[in-house]
Amino acid sequence: MSPSFAGLFDLSDSRERKVGEDMMKQLKERYPYYADWEISGIGELLRNACEAPEWVADFHVFPDPKVNAFALPGGHLMITEGLLEVLQTEDEVAFVLAHEMGHAVKRHIASEYKRANENNLLFSVVLAALGANRTMWDLGNFVQNVTLNQYSQKKEREADMVGYHLAAKVGYDPEAAISALEKLRQDKGEDSKTINKLFGTHPLITERVHRLDVDPGERAPDRPVIEPPLDALSRTKLQLEYLNTDDQPWKDEWAVAIGNRVNVGLVDLPDVSLVHKWQLRRSVDRPDFKAVIHRRLVQKGKHQDATLEMDVLGAHSDASLWNKRYATRSISDMTGRVNSFADEVSADLAKFLKTARK
């Protein structure tokens, strides 16, 4: 275990911040989490109004289709793309962020990490954050490990109330807390493990919904308006889509691995923004270009080959502006070639976008 993680299970304030920073650095190398102007804007409003803003560091979107949200040591808040696709309004997003903020400002993270030492759960979390399992591509399992989400009923209640009252304080509709919980229950079911992973194992959603009440006079008179920064408006916007032979979404472990690697290769390009599925309902984030990566399967005797091909389309046209067919590969041989293919795709997209911006 690296020196920065020594004594992890007895987290002082300074040690928790250091652990959080180190985890974020390690995560960045493998998982393309990203900041989003709307999520960051909502988060900043909430942080400025909370009781201990020094314990809220930043806000990121985690590239996982599963429904989840969590806070890492030091107040690094994450919300998954899957959850953002379920939530429909800023008010609902604000409640979820404020709920996780409640765990951070009430110092639940440090106490839960200390408790985790008793069953050795955190050790596997640290190993994952350090990249010990280099073949781990299942982001859902990673999130499940790293978040713990075993808060007591008392701490979940406390985070609920922080989230409910804090969202109302800055002008969001506090009833969105109830609509968010109800929507999740309808989508996943009352006893869903996904639901319990999101908002803790205790209590069930119905119990929590009945508990949420707020004085109507507590809500701020003006609803906040989140505006995109100028640099977000000026960036070239690119959407990535992965399709299988039948033009249906390609979502197996290879697609996830390739998508993560491609995103990592593109996320730091100057003047370029990646537009994700959950963002498409915002007109300001409509893509300028869409890159479609096809995997076309061909049966050859007992073996299946996959031809990988990429088309770049314009925002208002189905005509391909860039096309490249990559080597046909045996499915069984793709394991060792995922990274090289993804790096080649990233380089080609960077080259195209550089030319397109001129």
Buried (B, 14 or more C-beta within 10 A) or exposed (E): EEEBBEEBBEBEEEBBBBBBBBBBEBBBEBBBBBEBBBBBBBBBBBBEBBEEBEBBBBBBBBBBBBBBBBBBBBBBBBBBBBBBBBBBEBBBBBBBBBBBBBBBBBBBBBBBBBBBEEEEBBBBBBBBBBEEEEEBBBBBBBBBBBBBBBBBEEBBBBBBBBBBBBBBBBBBBBBBBBBBBEBBBEEBEEEBEBBBBBBBBBBBBEEBBEEBEBEEEEBBEEEBEBEBEEEBEEBBBBBBBBBBEEEEEBEEEBBBBBBBBBBBBBBEBEEBBBBBBBBEEEEEBEBBBBBBBBBBEEEEEEEEBBBBBBBBBBEEEEEEBBEBEBEEBEEEEBEEBBEEBBBBBBEBBBEBBBEBEE
